[in-house]
Each structure stands twice: as structure tokens, then as C-alpha cells.
Amino acid sequence: MAEPQSTPDVSARRRLRIAQAEADLAYFQARLALIGEPKTLNQYAQQCAFRILYKAVGLKLSNLSDKSA
């Protein structure tokens, strides 16, 4: 299947998706830093969830970066 032509609008949307993914990564990284060593089950659950989300968004960002290169 052929790649759609890169128009300014498509490029702008791709840059926006990359910026959003980078912001999400920063948020998850900050939340993990704030939790530190979990002292409660709730903090442990949050830590697990944020680690999973951090990895998932990292993969998404990697894929978006690969497509834009």
C-alpha cells in the first residue's frame, strides 16, 4: 500500500502527535519519580500502571519517530 503524500497538514499532525507523546512520557516519568519507593498498595499499583504506560507511550513515540524519518 502506498504511503499518503506528505502535506503540510499531515506533517503538522505528525509533529503534534510526537509532541503529545513526549509530554505523556514526561508526565509518567514525573509521576514515577514522585512515587519513589511505594509505601502503600495504592502507590505500588500506580507505579505498575505508570511503568506500563511509560513503556507503551515510549513504543508509540519510537514508531512515530521512525515514520517521520
N, C-alpha and C positions, 0 to 999 in steps of 0.2 A: 504494500500500500504506500502511495507516495506521501511524503511529508507536506503538510499545508505550507503555502508560501508564507514567509516571514514578513508580515506587515508591521508598521509602527505600532498598531493597536495590539497585535499578538505579542510583540516584543515587550511592550509596556506591561501587559498582563503577566507575562513570564517573570519579569523583574519584580512585580508586585508579589507574586506567589513566593519567589525566593526571599524577599524581604520579610514576608509574613512567617515563613518557616524559620528564618534566622531569629525573629523576635520570639517565636514559640520556644526555640531552643534556649534562648537566654532566660526566658521565664522558668522553664523546667529546671535549668541549671541553678537559678537563684533559689527556687523552692527546695531543691535538694540540699543546697548549702545551708539554708535556714533550718531545715530539719536536723541536719548533722547526724549524730548518733541517736536513733529513735529511742525514746524513753517509754512510749506507750504503744499499744497495739494499733491505735489510730495513726500515729506517726509512722509506724512500720508499714502499714497499708498504704499511706500516702507516698512513702519513699518507693515502695514497689511500683505503684501506679506511675509515678513521675519518671522512674527509670525506664519503664516500658514505653511511655510516651516519648521520652527523650530519644530513645533508640529509633522509634518509628518515625519521628519527625526528622531525625538525622538521615535516615534512609531516603525519605521523601526529598530532603534538600539535596542529597547526593544525586538522586535521579534527575531533579530539576536542573542542577548544575551541569550534569552530563549532557542533557538535551540542549542546553543553551550554548554549549561549547562547539 
